[in-house]
Structure formats: structure tokens, C-alpha cells
Amino acid sequence: MPVRKDFVSIKASKSRLKGRNKELSLILDLSNFLSASLHLQEILEGAISQTLEYFCLEAGRIYLMDWSGKILTLAACKGIEPKGLERIEVVSDSFSGKAVRTGSFIAQNIFELEDKDRADILARHGFKFVVCVPLMVRDKIIGVMNLTTGRNIRLTQNDIDLLIAIGNQVAIAADHANLFEDILKKQKTMEFITYSISHDLKSPAVGAHGLAALLVRKYGSFLDEQGRNYCEQILRATEQIAGLVEDMKAYIGAKEASLNIEVIDVKEITAMLRSEFVQKLDQGHVRWCEPETVPPIRADRSAIVRVLQNLVDNALKYGGDGLSEIKIGYHDNMKYHILSVSNDGTDIQKCDLERVFGMFQRGSMSKGAQGTGLGLAIVKAIAEAHHGKAWADSEPNKGTTFYVSIAKDLGPLDGSR
């Protein structure tokens, strides 16, 4: 077979690359470092350290633009006391302000700086030469990196190109870190609001429920039929509010709480649940089926109880008049334990199979049945916390099966956050 000569194939080798090209080696090392963290301070301090080491410079500072676009604020520094250097006005005569306004790389002797106060501060620290590298993302400057040394140096065009490339990498990593921190702050704010609402809502709901029940018990004989109906509506509404509060807390817990991973006995859990639901099962003439054996599973016991409890409760609530059987199932593959709850009642429309796992989403089969719309969202959150997923399958006139997968390699701390 003839050898093709229209392509080149070279095995990738990081060590050989470093030996051939020091500049690419620095970019590679810096890129690996920056991609390994989403913490802004760690990114900036690490970038300064690697850059100073490569160019044999003594000190560095990174300034980031504030929300107004008019002030550069010191975000990280190394090798210099930052007093007097904490902020820079973009419109000032400083080399950093000029670099931002023009988008230019600037290298100057300290004594040639237009900002004499800043030049004096740097000179008192023994520095003679300063470099300013703009940090740019998508043609937008988000800050600058200043590097200083106590010796006069001559930068080649390769040095300048390398510093500009470093500045771009640092800018992209800093932008991603800022976005990540902003998302975390918004998430924590929403979680705090949700928790506060759920916490503050339960007390008046319970109070209103108690007062309505007391009114019916003590004065029900004085009320006409319409008055008693009003009281019943209040009781149902306050019960639903209290249930929503509990489900909101459960959802937050499923998303945020640390898991207590242990070996659990699924058969013991299903026996407990059957006892819990036995009255509803008997009333509806619903058969309960479960596997004869289930192997031990490493998981959070209370979370798995909640999953199976929610799925069985869903089947009883939304199975409809055709519900005659609820079946707990188990199977596995190389990576996951898979638990399932099937019912032969009302089937779910294909368009609803994914949507029902969203918060406050209820499928067409739930019309007329009480519920908060969080039960399946909690199931999904618990599955994801166990490095698995939740899904459903349904066929016309055959009912619905809900599945939850649980990773087999969960260790004692895998579920902690």
C-alpha cells in the first residue's frame, strides 16, 4: 500500500513543545492554569507570578475596570506595596489610562512618565522601567496589567507580542470568572429570597388554617351552607400553601444540602412506603408490586425515600380511574443503579415527558388533582445530586414509568457541596 505524502502526522508532546519553543510553553502553561480555576483572585495572582518569572521582572499589578468604565481598581499585585497605587482614573495622564484610552501596549522608563506622583512612588521602590499591557475581551478593554523592574530592559517584538497574547488570555479568564461569580451571587440571592418566602409564608398559612378549623368546630352550626363552604375553601387553600412551603424547602435542600452517602436497603424503604400508602392503595384497589431482591445501593437514604415517596404519591394522585397497579422496579448497568416507579393509569403526553420535571410544571393528567408542581422537580434535583438523572416513558393506554439513575461510584463525600 503506497504511503500518502499529502499530510504530516506528528505525535503531540508537551515536553518536546516546551523544549522547542519557550514562548509557546509559557502560553500553554498559563492556559492550563487559567482554565483550572474560576476564582478571580487566584487567576490574577497566578497570571502575575508566571509572567514575572518568565520575563525575570520584580513586580506586577493588575487593575480591572469598574462598572462606570472610568476607574481602574487594583485587583491583584505582587512584589510591591500597593499604597498610593490602588486606583487609576482612565482620563488621567497615567500610562495605564493612556493604554486604556488607546488600546495600546506601552513600555516606558519610570522617569519619563507624565504622572509624576506615580513615577515618584515607583522610583522610591527602586523601579526604573514599567510595562503596561491592556487586558482585552472582544475588543473591549476590561483592565490592564502593569509590570515593573529595577533595571533598564529592551523588549523585542516577540516579547511584546507574547505579553499582548498573555494579556488577552488573562482578560478572557478574568471575564469568565467575573461572570461565574455574578451567576453565583444571583443564585444565592434567589435561594435566599425563596427560603425567606417559604419560611415567612408557612406561619400565617398555618395560623389561618387553625382559625378556619376552629371556626368550623365551634361555630359551624351557626353558619349556613355557603359559610361552611367558604371555611372549607380556606382550609384547602391554607393546606396547599403549607404543602408548597414544605416542597420549596425540600427542593432547596435537594439542590444545595450535602448528601449523607451510606449503604441503603431499598427493600426496607419500599416496605415503609407501602405501609404509608396502604390506606390509599386499598381504597383504590391498587396492587403494589416490587422486585423480590434489590442489591445494596450507596446513596443518601432520606433523599431516596423522598424520590420514591414523590413518585408513588404522583401515581396515586394522577393515575386516574384506570389505575390498578403501582410497580417499583430496579435494574442496573455498568455505571448506574436505576430505580423506577410504574403505574398503569393515565399516560403522559409525549410533549409533557420532559416538561413535568420543571419547577411548577404540571402535565395535562394533573388537572383537577391537588399538587404544588414541585414533586418531580425535587426528584430530578436529587437524581442530579447523585450524579444521575430522572426521566419518564409513557405509552398510550399503558400508563407511565418514571426512572431515576444513581451513580454506582458515589463515595462518602461525592454528594457534598
C-alpha positions in Angstrom: 0.0 0.0 0.0 1.6 3.3 -1.0 2.4 5.9 1.7 0.5 9.1 1.5 2.7 12.2 1.4 0.0 14.9 1.3 -0.2 15.3 5.1 2.0 15.5 8.2 1.4 13.5 11.3 3.4 14.3 14.5 2.6 12.9 17.9 1.7 15.7 20.3 4.3 16.0 23.1 4.1 18.8 25.7 7.7 18.2 26.9 9.1 18.4 23.3 7.0 21.5 22.6 8.5 23.2 25.7 12.0 22.3 24.5 11.4 23.7 21.0 9.6 26.9 21.9 9.7 28.7 25.2 7.1 31.3 24.3 4.5 28.6 23.4 5.5 26.8 26.5 4.6 29.8 28.6 1.3 30.2 26.8 0.5 26.5 27.3 1.3 26.5 31.0 -0.6 29.8 31.6 -3.6 28.5 29.6 -3.7 25.3 31.6 -3.5 27.3 34.8 -6.2 29.8 33.9 -8.6 27.0 32.7 -8.3 25.2 36.0 -9.9 27.9 38.2 -12.9 30.1 38.2 -11.8 32.2 41.2 -10.8 35.7 40.1 -8.2 36.4 42.7 -6.4 33.1 42.1 -6.4 33.7 38.4 -5.0 37.2 38.6 -2.3 36.4 41.2 -1.2 33.2 39.3 -1.0 35.1 36.0 1.2 37.8 37.5 3.5 35.3 39.1 4.0 33.2 35.9 4.6 36.4 33.8 7.1 37.9 36.2 9.0 34.6 36.5 9.2 34.2 32.7 10.4 37.8 32.0 12.6 38.0 35.1 10.7 41.0 36.4 10.3 42.0 40.1 6.7 43.3 40.5 3.3 43.4 38.9 -0.1 44.7 39.3 -3.5 44.0 37.6 -6.2 46.7 37.5 -9.8 45.9 36.5 -12.3 48.5 35.2 -15.2 49.4 37.5 -18.8 49.4 36.4 -18.6 53.1 35.3 -15.7 52.5 32.8 -13.9 55.5 34.3 -11.9 54.0 37.2 -9.3 51.2 37.2 -9.2 49.5 40.6 -6.3 47.4 41.8 -7.3 43.7 41.8 -4.0 41.9 42.4 -0.4 42.7 43.0 2.9 41.0 43.7 6.4 42.4 44.7 5.3 45.9 45.6 3.4 47.7 48.4 0.2 48.9 46.7 -0.2 52.0 48.9 -0.8 55.0 46.7 -1.4 52.8 43.7 -4.9 51.5 44.5 -6.9 53.2 41.7 -6.3 55.0 38.4 -8.6 57.4 36.6 -8.9 56.5 32.9 -8.9 60.1 31.9 -5.6 60.8 33.9 -2.2 61.3 32.4 -1.0 57.9 33.7 0.4 55.4 31.2 -2.4 53.0 32.3 -5.1 55.5 31.5 -3.4 56.1 28.1 -3.2 52.3 27.4 -7.0 52.0 28.1 -7.9 55.0 26.0 -5.8 54.0 23.0 -5.9 50.2 23.4 -2.1 50.2 23.2 0.8 48.3 24.7 3.1 50.8 26.5 6.7 50.4 27.8 8.5 53.4 29.4 11.3 54.5 31.7 9.8 55.5 35.1 11.3 59.0 34.8 9.5 59.6 31.5 6.0 59.1 32.9 3.7 62.0 32.7 2.1 61.2 36.1 5.0 62.4 38.3 3.3 61.4 41.6 3.0 57.8 40.4 6.6 58.0 39.0 7.9 59.1 42.4 6.1 56.2 44.2 7.6 53.6 41.8 11.0 55.2 41.9 11.0 55.1 45.7 10.5 51.3 45.4 13.7 51.2 43.2 11.9 50.6 39.9 13.3 52.0 36.6 11.1 50.5 33.9 7.4 49.9 33.6 5.3 47.9 31.0 1.5 48.3 30.6 -0.4 45.5 28.9 -4.1 46.1 28.1 -6.5 43.3 29.0 -8.9 43.0 26.2 -12.0 40.8 25.6 -13.9 41.1 22.3 -12.4 44.5 21.5 -13.4 45.7 25.0 -10.7 46.7 27.5 -11.5 45.3 31.0 -8.3 46.3 32.7 -4.5 46.5 32.5 -1.5 44.5 33.7 1.5 46.6 34.8 4.9 45.0 35.2 7.9 46.8 36.7 11.6 46.2 37.1 14.6 47.9 38.7 16.7 47.6 35.6 16.5 49.1 32.1 15.4 46.4 29.6 15.0 46.1 25.9 11.9 44.4 24.7 11.9 42.6 21.3 8.9 42.4 19.1 8.5 38.8 20.1 8.4 39.9 23.8 5.7 42.5 23.1 3.6 40.0 21.1 3.9 37.5 23.8 2.8 40.0 26.5 -0.2 41.0 24.4 -1.2 37.4 24.0 -0.8 36.8 27.8 -3.0 39.9 28.4 -5.7 38.5 26.1 -5.7 35.1 27.9 -5.8 36.8 31.3 -8.7 39.0 30.2 -10.7 36.1 28.9 -10.2 34.1 32.1 -11.0 37.1 34.3 -14.1 37.8 32.3 -15.3 34.2 32.7 -14.5 34.3 36.5 -16.5 37.6 36.9 -19.4 36.0 35.0 -19.2 32.9 37.2 -19.1 35.0 40.4 -22.1 37.1 39.2 -24.1 33.9 38.5 -23.3 32.6 42.0 -24.3 35.8 43.6 -27.6 35.9 41.7 -28.2 32.2 42.5 -27.6 32.8 46.2 -29.9 35.9 46.2 -32.7 33.8 44.6 -32.2 31.0 47.0 -32.3 33.4 50.0 -35.5 35.0 48.6 -37.1 31.6 48.0 -36.1 30.4 51.5 -37.3 33.6 53.1 -40.7 33.4 51.3 -41.1 29.8 52.2 -40.1 30.4 55.9 -42.3 33.5 56.3 -45.3 32.1 54.4 -45.8 29.0 56.5 -46.6 30.7 59.8 -49.6 32.8 58.6 -50.8 29.9 56.5 -50.8 27.5 59.5 -52.5 30.3 61.6 -55.2 30.8 59.0 -55.8 27.1 58.7 -56.1 26.8 62.5 -58.5 29.7 62.8 -60.7 28.3 60.0 -60.8 24.9 61.6 -61.7 26.5 65.0 -64.4 28.5 63.3 -66.0 25.3 61.8 -65.7 23.4 65.1 -67.1 26.0 67.4 -69.5 28.0 65.2 -70.2 25.6 62.3 -73.7 25.1 63.5 -74.4 28.9 63.2 -73.1 29.0 59.6 -75.3 28.4 56.6 -74.1 26.0 53.8 -72.4 28.8 51.9 -70.4 29.9 55.1 -69.3 26.3 55.7 -68.2 26.1 52.0 -66.1 29.2 52.5 -64.4 27.7 55.5 -63.7 24.5 53.6 -62.1 26.5 50.8 -59.9 28.4 53.3 -58.8 25.1 54.8 -57.9 23.6 51.5 -56.1 26.8 50.4 -54.0 27.0 53.6 -53.2 23.3 53.4 -51.9 23.8 49.8 -49.8 26.8 50.9 -48.3 24.8 53.7 -47.6 21.9 51.3 -46.0 24.3 48.8 -43.8 25.7 51.6 -42.6 22.3 52.5 -41.9 21.3 48.9 -40.0 24.6 48.3 -37.8 23.7 51.3 -37.3 20.2 50.0 -36.4 21.5 46.6 -33.8 23.9 48.0 -32.4 21.1 50.2 -32.2 18.7 47.2 -30.2 21.4 45.2 -27.9 22.7 48.0 -27.7 20.3 51.0 -24.8 17.9 51.4 -25.6 14.3 50.9 -25.0 11.7 53.6 -23.8 8.8 51.4 -24.3 5.4 53.0 -25.3 1.8 52.1 -29.1 1.7 52.0 -31.6 -1.1 51.8 -34.2 -0.3 49.1 -36.5 -3.1 50.2 -36.7 -1.7 53.7 -37.7 1.7 52.1 -40.3 0.2 49.9 -41.8 -1.7 52.8 -42.1 1.5 54.8 -43.7 3.3 51.8 -46.2 0.6 51.3 -47.3 0.9 54.9 -47.5 4.7 54.5 -49.8 4.4 51.4 -51.7 1.3 52.3 -55.0 3.1 53.0 -55.0 4.8 49.6 -53.9 1.6 47.9 -56.8 -0.3 49.5 -59.3 2.4 48.8 -58.4 2.5 45.1 -58.0 -1.3 44.8 -54.4 -0.7 43.6 -51.9 -3.6 43.6 -48.5 -3.0 44.9 -45.6 -4.8 43.1 -41.9 -4.7 43.8 -38.8 -6.8 43.0 -38.0 -9.7 45.3 -34.4 -8.5 45.7 -32.5 -5.3 45.3 -28.8 -5.1 45.8 -27.4 -2.6 48.4 -27.0 0.9 47.0 -24.7 3.7 48.1 -26.9 6.9 48.3 -28.5 9.4 50.7 -31.3 7.4 52.4 -33.6 10.3 53.1 -33.2 11.6 49.6 -34.1 8.2 48.0 -37.1 7.9 50.4 -38.2 11.3 49.1 -37.8 10.2 45.5 -39.9 7.0 45.8 -42.4 8.8 48.0 -43.0 11.5 45.5 -43.2 9.1 42.6 -45.7 6.8 44.3 -47.7 9.8 45.5 -47.8 11.1 41.9 -49.1 7.7 40.7 -51.9 7.7 43.2 -52.8 11.4 42.5 -52.7 11.4 38.8 -53.2 7.7 37.8 -56.9 8.3 37.2 -59.8 5.9 37.3 -57.8 3.3 35.3 -55.1 2.9 37.9 -54.9 -0.7 39.1 -51.2 -1.3 39.7 -48.1 0.5 41.0 -44.9 -1.3 40.4 -41.4 -0.5 41.9 -38.6 -1.6 39.6 -34.8 -2.0 39.7 -32.2 -2.7 37.1 -28.6 -1.6 36.6 -25.8 -1.2 34.1 -22.1 -0.7 34.5 -22.3 2.8 35.9 -25.8 3.3 37.4 -28.4 1.8 39.7 -31.8 2.6 38.1 -34.9 2.7 40.2 -38.4 3.0 38.6 -42.0 3.6 39.6 -44.6 2.5 37.0 -48.4 2.9 37.0 -50.9 1.5 34.6 -53.2 4.5 34.8 -53.3 7.8 32.8 -50.4 8.1 30.4 -48.4 11.3 29.9 -48.4 13.0 26.5 -45.1 13.0 24.8 -44.8 16.8 24.8 -45.1 16.7 28.6 -42.5 14.0 29.4 -39.6 16.4 29.9 -41.6 19.5 31.0 -43.2 17.8 34.0 -39.7 17.7 35.7 -39.6 21.6 35.7 -40.5 23.7 38.7 -44.2 24.4 39.0 -44.9 22.4 35.8 -47.8 20.1 35.7 -48.9 17.9 32.8 -52.3 17.5 31.4 -53.0 14.5 33.5 -52.8 16.6 36.7 -56.0 18.6 36.0 -58.3 18.5 39.0 -55.7 17.0 41.3 -54.1 19.0 44.1 -50.3 19.5 43.9 -47.6 22.1 44.2 -45.8 21.3 40.9 -42.5 20.7 42.7 -42.7 16.9 43.3 -40.9 15.9 40.1 -38.5 18.9 40.2 -37.4 17.6 43.6 -36.9 14.1 42.1 -34.8 15.5 39.3 -32.7 17.6 41.7 -32.0 14.5 43.9 -31.1 12.4 40.9 -28.6 15.0 39.7 -27.1 15.3 43.2 -26.4 11.6 42.9 -24.6 12.1 39.6 -27.6 10.6 37.7 -30.8 11.8 36.0 -34.5 11.5 36.1 -36.8 10.8 33.1 -40.1 9.3 32.1 -41.6 7.0 29.5 -45.2 6.6 28.6 -47.3 4.7 26.1 -51.0 5.2 25.2 -53.2 3.1 27.3 -50.2 1.5 29.1 -49.5 4.1 31.8 -46.3 5.8 32.7 -42.9 4.8 34.2 -40.6 7.2 36.0 -36.9 6.4 36.2 -34.1 7.7 38.5 -30.5 6.7 38.0 -27.9 6.8 40.8 -24.1 6.6 40.1 -22.5 3.4 41.4 -19.2 5.2 42.2 -20.6 7.5 44.8 -18.1 7.8 47.7 -18.7 9.1 51.2 -18.1 12.7 50.1 -19.2 12.6 46.5 -22.5 14.2 47.2 -21.2 17.0 49.4 -21.2 20.6 48.1 
